[in-house]
């Protein structure tokens, strides 16, 4: 009868709110029978790896691209100072601060020495850096997750909670084991009725979590913990509500929290980079009939958004307007494509996969393939060069666009597409492409990037604000 809960990085920056709004809320019998997976403090993983949105390199990015210089080392030292300053803000002066810095310094020093040794080793012709970068990435990511989890467990212990630090990072482990084995070993001696486990948001496994999930690794740990321990509910604490649109765009008085939705909608959001949860992590919860609740750390009295596998709105409606900017439309036109679309598509997809670009959507007609890619310009140019080499007679164009989606658990209603297009036309927005699938859970509108904000506002006004949803769209219990 326990819950598995995850706390996001931005929330982790505010320890008093985490303690009072999440851990201690309810108190008494509600204090235990919970497990918390905590993310690294907001912004720290960006500095350890690379900025998630801008791609600006952190320690990993500098190390991977600069074997001949020591810019990564300078970044490493700056980050060490920042993390120690964070420790001082959390613990003040005293013995706990010394313990926190000792824990941090040991991890940072071991990692720094590993990078120096690897840099030296790879200057020898028989060793290639690329073969080790995956391991380096995982090692660096683990530092931020262990730092926040250790700190949180110690702070809660200080504040009267019987919290325990659960380290899944495999730091100095003597053997490589699977994720499931590591979780089972770590929890074998924990009594959930008396202890509050604070679990690292990264776990080392023989398969390597980042190979499959990249920055979504903490959500996979969260999901597997819920499945393996047969949790009654999985809960994610974020710094915002899952709402009908971004309140900063449409206005806080117009955005409505989502009370209920399903995993299909969560997948559509993840495809746009607005993850409620990583799709592969959601799969385990859905298959084991474990509901997911998304709550706002700073509004603890709100029941949040309940996500289940079987939910469908009582009547067809649009629940969320969401989207992403900075998408590149890569258009391939070839007169010879007609009748052989599958051959072209197969080869273009293989090239896109080789460069690890995410496909948000795609268009196909008789002689044209357009892939909408969420990646950076450097990667797009590499893909474009490879496609041009493979199809030298084809015409290839690329354009930066935005994608805005209207999403709902059931949007099968006559005239909704016409209503959406009319709302955009009335605001002088030129629609570059439209997608609506037979599954009737989303409609996608491709527009110029400069039209992104007004597109979101227009669709939200026409499809959501016209209904009086009250405190939430289908209030969760």
N, C-alpha and C positions, 0 to 999 in steps of 0.2 A: 504493500500500500504506500509506496514511496514515489517521489517525483524526481526526475532528472532535470536540472535547470542549468541554463547557460547565461552568462552575463557578458554583454558586449564590451568592447574596448573603451568606448566613450564613457559608458556607465562606470567602468572600473576606475576612471580618473577621479571619481567622486566617492571616496570610501564612506563618508558619513551617510550618504544616500543609499549606498549598497547595504550598509549595516542596518540602517533604520527602516528603509522602505522594502527591502527584500528579505534579509536574514531574520531580523527581529520582529518583523510585522506579524502580528497574531500572538507571538510568544508562546510560552507554556508548552502544551502538547504539540503545537505546530512547529516547534523549533527544529526538531529532528525529522527523521524519515525523508530527508532530502539530500541530494547530491548536487554539488555545484561545479560545473566546468567553466573556468574563467579564461577569458581572452587576455592577451597582452594589453598593457595600458595603451590607450588610443595613440596612434602615430608611431609607436615603437617598432612594430613589425615593418612599417614603411621604411624606417631608417635602417633596420637590419637587412632587409631585402631590397625593395624598391617601392616607390610610391605607387599604390594600387591604381590610381587614376591617371596621374601624369607620367608615370614611368620613370621619374627621376631616380637615379641609382642610389641605393643605400650601400652598406658595407658589402653585401653580396655582389651587387651590380658593379661596383668599383673594382672588386677583386676579380670578377669574371672577365672584365674587359681591360684590365690594366696590369698585366703581369710584370711590366717593366718599371712601374712606379709604385709608390707607397701611399697613394691617395686614400686607399681603403683603410690603411692603418691610422691615418689622421682622423678619418670619419669614426673609426672604432674608438679612439681616445675621446673624441667629443661626446660620443654616445655614452661611454662609461661615466664621464663626469655628469651627464644629464641624468642617468639612472641613479647615481649616488645622491644627486640633489633631490630626486623624487623620494628616495628613501628617507632623507632628512625631513622633508615635508610631512611624510606619513608618520614617522616614529619620533621626531624630535631628537634631543640628545639623550644618551643613556645606553644601557646594555643591549636593548633590542635593536637599536641602530647599528651597533657594532656587529651584532649577529647578522643583520640584514646585509650589511656591506661585505661581511666575510663570505656569505653565501654567493652574493653577486660577483665579487672579485674572483672567486675560485672559478666560476663558469666563464667569465670574460677572459681570464688569463689563459685557461686551457684552450679556449677557442682561438684566441690570438696566436698562441704558439702553434696550434694545428695549421693555421693559415700560413704562418711564416715557414713552417716545415714543408708544407705542400708547395708553396711558391718556390722554395729552393729545389725541391725534388723535380718539379716540372720544368726547370731550366735544363735538365738533362734530357737529351733527345729521345730516350726510350719511354718517357712518361708524358701523357697528354692531359692537360688540365681538364678538358671536357669530360673525361671519364670520371672525374671526381666532383664535378660541380653540383650534382644532385645531392650528394652527401653533405657538401658544404652548406647548401641551402637549408637542408633539414636541421643541421647542427645550429646554425644561426637563428633559425625560427624558434627553436626550442628554448633559447635563452630568454626571450621576451615572455613566453608563456610560463616558464618556471619562476621567473622573477615576480610576476604578479600573483601567482598562486601561492608561493611561499610567503610573500608579504601579507596577503589576505588571511591566510590561516593563522599567522602569528598575531595579527591585529585583532582578529576575532577571539583568539585565545586570551589575549590581554583584556578584552572587553567582556569576558565571562562566558563565552561560547566554547564548548568542547569540540573545536575544529581540528582537523588533521590534514596535513599536506600530503596529497597523493601524487607522486611524481611518476608520470608515464613516459618521460622523455628518454628513458634508457641511458641516462648519463653514466658513463663508465661501466655499462652493462657488459657482462662477459659473454653473452650469447644473443643471437638474433632470433626473435620469436614473433609470432603473428600478433596482430592487434588484439584479437579476442583472447589469446593466451595472456597477453600483458595485462589486460583489464581483469581477467579472472584471478591472476596472481595477486594483483594489487588490492583487490576487494575481498580476498579469501578470509582475512582476519578482521575486517571492519564490521562493527555492530552499528547498523543504521539507526537503531533506537536510542543510542547514546552518543554517537559521534556524528559530526557534520563534515563529510569529506569535501575538501577544496582541491579540485583535480586540474592538472595542467591541460591547457587547450591544445597541446601538441603531444602526440604519442609516437614513439619509435616502433617501427614494425619491420619485419624482414622484407615486405613488399615495398615499403616507402610510401607513406600517405601522400606526399606532395607530388609524386609521379602521377597519381590519379586525380587528386583533388586540389592541388596547388594551394591557394590561400583558403580553400574551404575545408581544410583538415580538421579544424576545431569542431565544425558541425558534424563531421563524420564520427568523431570520438563521442560527441554528445548523443548521436543517434545510436551508435553501437552500445553505449552504456545503457540507454533506455531499453534496447532490445534484449541484451544479455541479462539484465537484472529484472526484466519484466515489469517495468515501471507502469504506474497507472496513468501518468501523463508526462509529457515533455514540455518544458516551459523555456522560452527565450526572453530575456530581459534586455530591451533596447532603450535608446535614449529618445524614442519617438513612438507614436502609435502607428500601426499599419492603417493608413487612412485612404480615403477616396481619391486623394491627390496630395501632392506636396503642399503643405500649408503655406510655405514661403512663396509659392507661386500663385495659388488661387485665393489665399487669405485664410487665416486661422478660423474665421467665423463661417467660412464656407466649406472647408474640408471636414469630412465626417469620418470618425473612426469606424473601421470595419469590425463588426461583432462576430460574424461567422463567415467562413468560406471553406474551400476544399483544397486538396493538394494539387489539383490540376491548375488552379489559379496561382498557387505558390510557384509552380513550375514556370508559368508565363512571366511572373515577376522576375524570377531568377534569370530567365533568358534575356531580360532587359538590364541585368546587372543590379537589380533592386531586390536582393535576396532576403526573403523571409527565412529560407533555409536552402542549402545546396540540394539540387534535385536528387542526387544519389543518396544523400543522408535522409531525405524525405521518404525515399523508396522503402527503406527499412522500417520506418515508423508506420507507413501506410500498410505495408504487408503484414505487420503484426498488430494492426488495429490500435495503435497508440496515437491518441490525439495530441496535437501540438498547439500550445497557447503562446501567443506573442504579447508581451506586456510592456508598458512604459514604466521604466524605473522611477521616473519622477512624478508619476500619477498612480501610486500603488492601489488606490481605492477602485480604479477602473478594472473591470474584469478582463480587458484585453480582447484579442482576436483568437477565436477558437477555430483551428483548422483540422478537419477530419476528412476521411476518404469518401464518405457517403453524402456529405451535405450538398444540397441543391436549393437555391433560393425558392421561396414559396411561389413567387411569380417572376417571370423573366425580367432581368434588370442589369444595368451596368453597375458594377461595384467599385471599380478602380480605374482611374486614368493615370497611366504611368508611361515613361519613355526614357530614351537615352539620346544624348547628343554625341558628336564626335564619331559618328558611324561613317564608314567609307563604302560607297556603292561602287563595286567593280563590275563593269558591264562588258561582256564579251559578245561581239556580233560576228557571225560568219555565215555567209549564204549556204555553205556546204553543211551547216548544222542540221538543216531540215531533214528529218528522217533518221538522224543519228544523235539526237540530243543526249541519250544515255551515255554514249561514248565520250562526248565532250564533258558532260557533268562529272563522270567518274574521274577523269584526269584532272579537271580543275579542282575538285574536292581533295584529291590526293596532294596537290600542290599547297592548297590552303592548310591542310592538316600538317604538312611538313614544316610550315612556319608557325604553327600553333596559334592561328588566328581564330577567334570565335565567330561563328556565323549566327547572326541574329535573325536573318530572314533571307529569302531568295525569290527571284522571279524567273519564270521560264516561259518562252513562247517558241514559235517554230524555229527561229534562227538566232535567238538571243538568250544568254544566261546572265543574270545579275545577282551577285552575292553581296549582301549587306554585312560588312565586317566590323566588329568591335575590336579595334586594334590601333596601333600607332601608324603614322605615315611611313616610317622606315620599313615596317613589316609589309605594308601595302605595296610599296615600291619593289620590294623583293619578290612578292607574289606576282606582281605585274610583269616583272622582268622574266620570271620563270614561265608564265603563261604565254607571253609574247614569243619566247624561244620555242615553246611547244607548238604554238599555232601562229606561225609567221605571217600568214595571209589574212588573219582575222583582224578586226578593228577592236581595240581595247580602250575603254575610257574609265576614269575614276572621278568620283565627286564626293565631297563631304556633305553628309545629310544628317537629319535627325529622324528618329522613329518614335511615334506616339501611339500607344495602344489603349483601347477601351476593353476592359477585362471584366468578366463575370462568370459565376458558376453556371448560369443559364441565360444566354442572350438570344434565344430563338424567338424573336418577335418580328412581325412584318414591319418594314419601313425603317428599322433602326439605322441601317447603312445610309439610306437617303437622308435621314434626320441629321446624322453626323456630318455627311458631306455638305449639306446645306448650311450647317453651323460654321463650317470652315470657309465656305464660299462667301458667306455674309461678312466675314472678317478679312476678305481679300487674300486668303491663304491658298496658294497653288499646291495641289496635291500631286506629288511626283509618282506615287504608286500606292495602291490599296491592296490589302490582303484580308480575306475573311474565309476561314476554313469551315468545313461542314460540321466540325465539332462544336461550333457556336460558343466558344469560351473567350474569343478575342477577335478584335479587328485592329489591323495595323495600318497606320497612315505614315507614309514617307513624305517628309517636307524638307524645305531648306532649313539649314541649322538656325538661321536667323529668325525663323518662324516658330521655333520650338515652344517658347513661353506662351505665345498667344494661342497656339494650337491646343496646349494643355488647358488653358483657361476656357477656350471656346467649347471644347468637348465636355469639360466638367460642367459648364453652365447649362449646356443643352441636354446632357444625358444623366447628370446626377443632381444638380441643384434644383431642377424642376420638380423633384420629388421631396416630400417632407419626411426625411429619414429620422429626424429627432436626434437623440443622443448617440446613436450608432446605427449602422446598416445591419439589421438583425442582431440585436443585443445578445452577447454570449452569456451563458449562465456560469 
